[in-house]
Amino acid sequence: MEVLSGVVVISSKDSVQHQGVSLTMEGTVNLQLSAKSVGVFEAFYNSVKPIQIIHSTIEMVKPGKFPSGKTEIPFEFPLRAKGNKALYETYHGVFVNIQYTLRCDMRRSLLAKDLTKTCEFIVHSAPQKGKFTPSPVDFTITPETLQNVKERALLPKFLLRGHLNSTNCVITQPLTGELVVESSEAAIRSVELQLVRVETCGCAEGYARDATEIQNIQIADGDVCRGLSVPIYMVFPRLFTCPTLETTNFKVEFEVNIVVLLHPDHLITENFPLKLCRI
């Protein structure tokens, strides 16, 4: 089991009277509903309370006096989750937030204000057990392969081919692949890679699923040469991504969109679900 350790530093020009110093470690999952889901799930308000993963407090110093200058107090906290809960990886999302904080409180007499300092610490989940197997994907995009098209006949003709080296991704390694524009009647304005988080919050009454953009990277600008291999390369941003997570109350999943903009204003999107893991 891992341990969170460090020192609390107290600096003061003069000596300081205090009523005790305590340290609190807390880890919570905060779930939020998007505006479109709020009215739909009245029952949600009971299940959207923050989920506490870890919580412990230690009394570091009994009431007394710190001398002038600098005092350092070392501490150690075992990272042990409450009950049978797992320690999820730190993740800063839109509707799901997993955060771990350390708060130091110095209590003082009635006339002096209590002092509090909080800082976040980052938790990485344990590496997955078993062997990691990549899952390469080949793709072909033509007007016929597109879904949700109202008037297919009005689309210019095009043929794009390519591959992603794996949709099973190691979070510390980039997403890679290539894209080739074999042919296109219309001039190409831009080719972009869009990383999307899909967050699901729910309870027995239903689930609210929301997809939002994390980042968008342009991989080609202007009318791409036909037959030229365009590299696909995207680094997963820290904190805004985490290993794919599925629990009873919430899910955090990721997808990547390959977006091609054609003149005058056609937008073509191909979606690929990703599975992120840590090894």
C-alpha positions as CSV (number, residue, x, y, z in Angstrom):
1,M,0.0,0.0,0.0
2,E,1.3,3.4,-0.9
3,V,1.9,6.2,1.6
4,L,1.5,10.0,1.2
5,S,4.3,11.7,3.1
6,G,5.7,15.1,3.4
7,V,6.2,18.0,5.9
8,V,4.1,20.8,7.2
9,V,6.1,24.0,7.4
10,I,5.1,26.7,9.8
11,S,7.0,30.1,9.4
12,S,6.5,33.0,11.7
13,K,8.5,36.2,12.7
14,D,7.3,35.8,16.3
15,S,6.3,32.8,18.4
16,V,2.7,31.6,17.7
17,Q,0.2,30.3,20.3
18,H,-2.2,27.7,18.8
19,Q,-4.9,25.2,19.9
20,G,-3.5,22.3,17.8
21,V,-2.6,21.5,14.3
22,S,-4.5,18.8,12.3
23,L,-4.1,17.3,8.8
24,T,-7.1,16.0,6.8
25,M,-6.8,13.9,3.7
26,E,-9.8,13.6,1.5
27,G,-10.7,12.1,-1.9
28,T,-14.1,12.6,-3.5
29,V,-16.0,12.0,-6.7
30,N,-18.2,15.0,-7.5
31,L,-21.0,14.3,-10.0
32,Q,-23.0,17.0,-11.7
33,L,-25.9,17.1,-14.1
34,S,-25.8,19.0,-17.3
35,A,-28.5,21.6,-17.8
36,K,-30.4,19.3,-20.3
37,S,-30.7,16.5,-17.8
38,V,-31.6,18.5,-14.6
39,G,-35.4,18.4,-15.1
40,V,-35.5,14.9,-16.3
41,F,-34.1,13.2,-13.3
42,E,-35.7,14.5,-10.1
43,A,-34.5,11.3,-8.3
44,F,-31.0,12.2,-9.3
45,Y,-30.5,14.7,-6.5
46,N,-30.2,11.9,-4.0
47,S,-27.7,9.9,-6.0
48,V,-25.5,12.9,-7.1
49,K,-24.1,13.5,-3.6
50,P,-20.3,13.5,-3.6
51,I,-18.9,10.0,-3.3
52,Q,-16.3,9.9,-0.6
53,I,-13.4,7.6,-1.5
54,I,-11.0,8.4,1.3
55,H,-11.1,10.5,4.4
56,S,-8.8,10.6,7.4
57,T,-7.6,13.2,9.9
58,I,-4.6,13.1,12.1
59,E,-3.8,15.4,15.0
60,M,-0.2,16.5,14.4
61,V,0.5,18.8,17.3
62,K,-1.3,19.3,20.6
63,P,-2.2,22.9,21.7
64,G,0.9,24.9,22.6
65,K,3.4,27.4,21.1
66,F,5.6,27.4,17.9
67,P,8.9,29.3,18.3
68,S,9.7,32.1,15.9
69,G,11.4,31.1,12.6
70,K,10.6,27.9,10.7
71,T,9.2,24.7,12.2
72,E,8.8,21.5,10.1
73,I,6.5,18.7,11.1
74,P,6.8,15.5,9.1
75,F,3.7,13.3,8.3
76,E,2.7,10.1,6.7
77,F,-0.7,9.0,5.5
78,P,-1.5,5.4,4.3
79,L,-3.6,5.7,1.1
80,R,-6.4,3.4,2.2
81,A,-9.9,3.7,0.6
82,K,-13.0,3.7,2.7
83,G,-14.8,0.3,3.0
84,N,-14.6,-1.6,-0.3
85,K,-14.2,1.4,-2.5
86,A,-11.4,1.6,-5.1
87,L,-8.9,4.5,-5.3
88,Y,-9.9,6.0,-8.7
89,E,-7.4,8.0,-10.7
90,T,-7.4,11.8,-10.4
91,Y,-9.6,13.2,-13.2
92,H,-10.8,16.7,-13.9
93,G,-13.9,16.5,-16.1
94,V,-17.1,18.5,-16.7
95,F,-19.7,16.4,-15.1
96,V,-17.4,14.0,-13.2
97,N,-14.6,15.2,-11.0
98,I,-12.3,13.0,-9.0
99,Q,-10.0,14.9,-6.7
100,Y,-7.8,14.3,-3.7
101,T,-6.8,17.0,-1.3
102,L,-4.7,17.5,1.8
103,R,-5.8,20.2,4.3
104,C,-3.8,21.5,7.2
105,D,-5.7,23.4,10.0
106,M,-4.1,25.4,12.8
107,R,-6.7,26.2,15.4
108,R,-6.1,29.4,17.4
109,S,-7.7,31.2,20.3
110,L,-11.0,33.2,19.9
111,L,-9.4,36.5,18.9
112,A,-7.1,35.1,16.3
113,K,-8.3,33.6,13.0
114,D,-7.8,29.9,12.4
115,L,-5.3,29.2,9.6
116,T,-6.1,26.7,6.8
117,K,-4.1,25.6,3.8
118,T,-5.2,23.1,1.1
119,C,-3.4,21.4,-1.7
120,E,-4.3,18.8,-4.2
121,F,-2.3,15.6,-4.7
122,I,-2.5,13.4,-7.8
123,V,-3.4,9.7,-7.7
124,H,-2.6,7.3,-10.5
125,S,-4.6,4.1,-10.6
126,A,-2.7,0.8,-10.3
127,P,-1.5,-0.6,-13.6
128,Q,-3.9,-3.1,-15.2
129,K,-3.3,-6.7,-14.7
130,G,-2.6,-9.0,-17.6
131,K,-1.0,-8.3,-20.9
132,F,-1.8,-5.2,-23.0
133,T,-3.0,-6.0,-26.5
134,P,-3.2,-3.3,-29.1
135,S,-6.3,-3.2,-31.3
136,P,-5.5,-1.6,-34.7
137,V,-8.4,-0.2,-36.7
138,D,-8.4,0.4,-40.5
139,F,-11.0,2.9,-41.8
140,T,-12.4,4.1,-45.1
141,I,-14.6,7.2,-45.3
142,T,-16.8,7.9,-48.3
143,P,-20.2,9.6,-48.7
144,E,-21.8,6.1,-48.5
145,T,-20.1,5.2,-45.1
146,L,-21.4,8.4,-43.4
147,Q,-24.3,8.1,-41.0
148,N,-26.9,10.9,-40.1
149,V,-26.7,12.4,-43.6
150,K,-29.8,14.2,-44.8
151,E,-29.1,14.6,-48.5
152,R,-26.3,12.2,-49.5
153,A,-26.7,13.2,-53.2
154,L,-25.6,16.8,-52.5
155,L,-22.3,15.7,-50.9
156,P,-19.2,16.0,-53.1
157,K,-17.5,12.6,-53.8
158,F,-14.5,11.8,-51.7
159,L,-12.4,8.8,-50.5
160,L,-10.3,8.8,-47.4
161,R,-8.4,5.8,-46.0
162,G,-6.3,5.3,-43.0
163,H,-5.7,3.5,-39.8
164,L,-5.3,4.0,-36.0
165,N,-2.5,1.8,-34.6
166,S,-4.6,1.0,-31.6
167,T,-7.9,2.0,-30.1
168,N,-6.7,0.3,-26.9
169,C,-4.5,3.1,-25.7
170,V,-1.9,3.4,-23.0
171,I,-2.6,6.7,-21.3
172,T,1.1,7.7,-21.2
173,Q,1.7,7.0,-24.9
174,P,0.3,8.9,-27.9
175,L,-2.5,7.9,-30.1
176,T,-1.0,7.3,-33.5
177,G,-2.0,6.3,-37.1
178,E,-2.2,7.8,-40.5
179,L,-4.7,9.3,-42.9
180,V,-4.6,9.4,-46.7
181,V,-6.9,11.5,-49.0
182,E,-7.2,9.2,-52.0
183,S,-9.6,11.5,-53.8
184,S,-11.9,14.4,-53.2
185,E,-14.0,16.5,-55.6
186,A,-14.2,19.4,-53.2
187,A,-11.1,21.2,-51.9
188,I,-10.2,20.3,-48.3
189,R,-10.0,23.1,-45.8
190,S,-8.7,21.3,-42.8
191,V,-8.3,17.9,-41.1
192,E,-8.6,17.8,-37.3
193,L,-8.4,15.3,-34.5
194,Q,-10.9,15.8,-31.7
195,L,-10.6,14.1,-28.3
196,V,-13.9,13.7,-26.6
197,R,-14.9,12.7,-23.0
198,V,-18.1,10.8,-22.5
199,E,-19.3,11.1,-19.0
200,T,-22.3,9.2,-17.7
201,C,-23.9,9.9,-14.3
202,G,-26.8,7.8,-13.1
203,C,-28.9,5.8,-10.7
204,A,-31.7,3.3,-11.0
205,E,-34.0,5.9,-12.4
206,G,-31.9,6.6,-15.5
207,Y,-28.6,7.8,-16.8
208,A,-27.4,11.2,-18.2
209,R,-24.8,10.8,-20.8
210,D,-22.8,13.8,-22.0
211,A,-20.0,14.1,-24.6
212,T,-17.7,17.2,-24.5
213,E,-14.5,18.1,-26.2
214,I,-11.2,17.9,-24.4
215,Q,-8.9,19.1,-27.1
216,N,-8.8,19.6,-30.9
217,I,-5.6,19.3,-32.9
218,Q,-5.3,20.3,-36.5
219,I,-3.3,17.6,-38.4
220,A,-3.6,19.1,-41.9
221,D,-4.3,22.6,-43.2
222,G,-5.6,23.5,-46.7
223,D,-6.2,21.2,-49.7
224,V,-4.2,18.1,-48.7
225,C,-2.1,16.5,-51.5
226,R,-3.9,13.4,-52.7
227,G,-2.2,10.1,-51.9
228,L,0.0,11.7,-49.2
229,S,0.1,10.0,-45.8
230,V,-0.8,12.5,-43.1
231,P,0.4,11.3,-39.6
232,I,-2.1,11.1,-36.8
233,Y,-0.5,11.8,-33.4
234,M,-2.2,12.9,-30.2
235,V,-0.8,13.0,-26.6
236,F,-3.5,12.4,-23.9
237,P,-3.5,15.4,-21.6
238,R,-2.8,14.7,-17.9
239,L,-5.7,15.2,-15.4
240,F,-8.2,15.7,-18.3
241,T,-8.0,12.0,-19.2
242,C,-7.8,8.9,-17.0
243,P,-8.1,5.2,-17.6
244,T,-11.6,4.3,-18.9
245,L,-13.7,3.9,-15.7
246,E,-17.0,2.2,-15.2
247,T,-18.7,2.1,-11.7
248,T,-22.3,1.8,-10.6
249,N,-22.9,5.5,-10.3
250,F,-20.8,6.9,-13.1
251,K,-18.7,6.2,-16.2
252,V,-15.9,8.0,-17.8
253,E,-15.1,7.0,-21.4
254,F,-13.2,8.5,-24.3
255,E,-13.6,8.8,-28.1
256,V,-11.6,10.4,-30.9
257,N,-13.2,12.0,-33.9
258,I,-11.4,12.5,-37.2
259,V,-13.0,15.7,-38.6
260,V,-12.6,16.7,-42.3
261,L,-13.8,20.2,-43.4
262,L,-14.6,20.4,-47.2
263,H,-15.3,23.6,-49.2
264,P,-17.7,25.3,-49.0
265,D,-18.9,24.1,-45.6
266,H,-19.2,20.3,-45.5
267,L,-18.2,18.7,-42.2
268,I,-17.3,15.0,-42.2
269,T,-16.8,13.2,-38.9
270,E,-15.7,9.6,-38.2
271,N,-15.9,8.5,-34.6
272,F,-13.7,5.9,-32.8
273,P,-14.4,4.8,-29.2
274,L,-11.1,4.4,-27.3
275,K,-10.2,2.3,-24.2
276,L,-7.6,4.0,-22.1
277,C,-5.5,2.1,-19.6
278,R,-2.3,2.4,-17.5
279,I,0.4,-0.3,-17.7
